[in-house]
Amino acid sequence: MNWQTVITLTVIFAVTAIIHARTLARRRRGFLLLWAIIALLVLRWASFRDAWTQVGVAAGAAFLLLLAWWVLLGRRLAPPDDNNIRVWTEEDPF
């Protein structure tokens, strides 16, 4: 088993899942395209390299990382909102 591949896939899956979880609910549909592209590329790569066990281990590890993130930090965070948008003017540039 190639552990560099497992770690890379785990990071890709976990980071994408955390970003997806912290996105506004009405904007999550856009992430379906990102998930579809990632799934297509990973499935084609795994079928070409016959690396299904590495994909399975990476998906399981990413799930465990996401679960640990949610238990330790994610459930305490405030829900995401759009109130952080600011318009810069000459009097208030920042």
N, C-alpha and C positions, 0 to 999 in steps of 0.2 A: 504494500500500500504506500502510495506517495503522500507523505504528510504535508508537504508544501502545498499540494493541490487541495487537500482537505482544509487546511488553515485558510487558504485564499478563498475557497468557496464559502466557508463558514463566515468569514468577515463580510463577503458580498451579501450573503443571505441575511445576516444579523443586522448590518447597517441599513439595508433596504427596508427590513421589517420595522426597525425602530423609527426611521424617517416616515414610513407609512403610518405608524401608530400616532406620531406627533403631528400629522397633517390634519387640516380642517376636514370635517366629515363631507362637506359638499365638494371638496377637491380630491377626494380619494379615488374617484373613478379614473383620473389621469394616471394613477399608479398601476392600474390594471395593465396598461400598455407596457409600462416598465417591467412589471412582473412577467408579462407574456414574452417580452424580448429576452429577459434573463432565462426564463424556462426553456425557450426555444434553443438558445445558444448552449445552455448546459446540457440539455437532452441530446442535442446533436453531437456535442463533444463527447459525452459519456457513451453514446452508441458507437462513435468512431474509435474511441480508445478502450472500450469495454471496461469502463470505470464506474460501474453502477454502485459498487460498495463504497467508493469514495464519496459519491454524491449522497448516498444514504447517510453515511457517517457525518458529512458536513451539514446536511439538513437537520439531523438530530442534534448536533452540537449547536447549531444556530438557534434551534427551538429552545434548548436549555439556556443559552445566553439571553435570549429574549425573555424567557420566563424569569430568570434571575434579575434582569434589568427591571422588569415590571414589579417584582416583589420588593426590590430594594429601593427603587427610585420612581418608576413610572406611575404608580398609582397615587403617589403624593403630589405629582405635578398638577398644576392647574390645567384645565382643558385649553387647547389652543384657540386663539381668537384673532380677529383682524384689527384690533385696536392699536396696534403698534405702527400703523402707517402714518408718516409725517410728511408734510409738504414744506420744502425749504423755501424760504423767502429771503430778501435782502436783509431784513432786520433780524431774522432768526435762522441763520444758515445751518445750525446743527441742533 
